[in-house]
Amino acid sequence: MNVAGRTLAPAVMEALTYWPGLVHAEQPKSVDLVVLLPFFNDLLDELPWWDGAWRVTHVEPAYPREFASDHERQRNRFTEVSVPGTLSGGAGQALPFHGRVRFEGDRLLRFQAKIGDAVVGPALSAAGTHEPHQFGAVLRKLMDSRGLSVKDVARRTSRAMSTIYAAQSGGRNPHPILVREIARALDIPEADLVAIAGVDDDLYDAAKNASEQPGGRQ
């Protein structure tokens, strides 16, 4: 199933970027999430092995895992969200569903689903739960082996402790600029930690080039 490059409808974009679970200066206006049901069902129907009797019948607000941003220390072209929900079949059968969608603007880049014990794409956590990024577990071990606390790494990277905690938990995808800063804090070659973090090569190169420009972070 190749989804890269498809255009997301405005209503789908609005539903995917409705994040009431985050702290906002103003509570976001409620949106109708029902548009995500045919969006996910159409994607699943493209799977050659998919049983069309099973449909996504319920979804909850998306939770952002990666943010599109022009901020100097958080440059990123992509947004990625996780959408929890329920998949229903005949005879009252139901399974937990978790849709993971990456997009740039209104362009779909990646789709992953966790459906009961079946996974479309790699997964590590139990079905129906957020999939932690593998970098979190590796970072914890690297810090433990060096006797470094979250406070130590936060101080060395000039980051908030909450940022380092988030990286440790795997709840957010590791941004290449943050990976570079952590590599220096842990005295690890940047290229090695980038490989461990699984950062997209083009995104890492763009972040590195931006930081090396006059006025960029060194």
N, C-alpha and C positions, 0 to 999 in steps of 0.2 A: 504494500500500500504506500504510494508516493503522494504525500500531501503538500510537499514544499511548493510554495509559490501561489497557492490558492488564495483568493480574496475572501476575507471575512465580511459578512453582512454587517451593516451598522448596528442592528439590534443585538447581534451576537457579540460584537465588540463591546457594546455597552454592558452586556451581562457579564462578560469575562473580566471587565475592569471595575465591577461593583464590589468593593471590598469593605463592608461595614464592620468587619472584625478588627480593622486597624484603627489607630487613634487619628482622628481628623479634626482640623480646626472647626469645621462644620460637618454635621452628620450628612453623609451623601444621600441624595434623593433615591428612594427605593425604585428598583427596576424589576421588570417582569422576567424572571429567569426561565420561563417556560420555553423561550426560543432556543435554549440550549438542548432541549430534548431531541428535536429533529436534527440538530447539528451533530450531536454525538451518535444518534442512531444511523444517520446517513454514513458517517465515517465507519461505523462498525459493519454496516451492510456491505461495504466494499471488501471485507475480508472473505476470501474464498471459502473458508471453513465455517463462517458464521451462521448460526441458526437464527433466522429472522423472527422466530417466535419470541425470542428474548429481546426486550426493549428497555431502554433507560426511561424510567417512569418518574423519577424524582431527582432533583439536584438541589444543592445548597450553594450559598455564595462562594465564589472562588477565593482562594488564598494565594497571594502573590509570593513566588519563590525567587523571582529575579525581576529587576526593574529596569526599564528603559530610562536612561538618565544622561544629561549633559554635564553633570557635576564633575569638577576636576578630578575628584578621587573616586568617582563611581561611574565613569563613562561606560555606557552600554547601549547597544542598539536594540536589544531584545527585551521582551517581557515574557515571563513564564508563570503560569498559574496552575494550581491544583484545584479540581472541582470534585467534591465528594457527592455521592448520590446513591441511588438504588437501581438495580437491574431486575426486572420482573419477567417471569415466564408463565407458563400455564399452571393451573391447579394451585394457585397461590404461592408458587415458588418465588424466592427473592434472593439476590446476592448483593453484597456490597460492591459499589462501583466507584472508581476513582479515575477521573480523566485529567491528564496532564497536557497542557497546551502551551506551545511556545509560538510567539508571533512577533513580527516587526511591523509597526504601524498596523495596517489592516491585512497584512500578508501572513498567512499561516506557514510556519516553518517545521513544526514537529507535533506529533500526537502520540501519546502513550496511554494505554488503559490498563487498569488492574481490575479484574472481574473474578471474584471468588479466588480460585487457585490458578486461573489462567491469566497470563500476562502478555500484553502486546508490547514488547520492548523489555529491557532488563529491569529487574526489581529485586529488592532485598528485604523489605519489610512485609508485614502481614497484609493480606488483601484488605482493601478498604481503608488503609491508613496512609498518611503522607509518606512518601518515599524519601528517606534521608539521603543526602549526597555522601558518597563514600569518602570524601575528603575529611569529613568531620571525625570519623574514627581514626584515620591516619594522623590527623593533627593532634588529637588527644595523646596518642602514643608518642609522637615526636616531642611534645611538651613534657610528658611524664619522664621520658628517657633523659631529658636535659634538666629535670628538676625545676621547670618553669611553670609559674602559675598564670592564670588568666590575667591577673593584674600586671605581672612582669611583661607579658607579650603586649598587652594594651599600652603600657608605658613605652616600650621599645618601638612600637609602630605609631604612637600618637593617635591611637584609636580608642573609642569608648570600650569599656569592658563588655558591654552588651553586644558589640560587634564581634568580639572574639568568642563570646559564649555562643552566638548564632553560628559562627563558623564551626565550632566544636560539635554542635548538635546536628549539623548537616541539614538544618532547616532552611538554609538559603544556599543557593549555588555560589561557589567561591568566585569572586570577581578577580580578574587578572591583576589589577593594581594591588588589591589586598593580598593576593598570593605573593607578589613580589616583596611586599613589605614584611610579610610573615617570614619569607625565606631569609631576608636579611636579619630579622630578629632571632631566628633559630640558627643562623650561620650555615645555611644550606644553599647550594647553587640554585639560582632561580629556575633554570631550565629543568632541574630535577623535580622541584616542587610543583612546577607547572604540569609536568607529566603525571605526577601523583594526583594532582587536583583534577585532572581531566578537563582542563580549560581549553576551549576551542582555540585552535592555533591562530586563526585570523583575528579573533577578538583579543588574544594576548599580544599579538604583534602590533595591533592598532593602539592598545593601551601603552605598550612599551615605547612606541614611537612618539605618542603624545607626551609622555612624561619626560622624554629626552629633548623636547622642543624648548626654546627659551621661555622661561617662566614656568615650565612644567616641573613636577615633583621629581627629585632625583633620589 
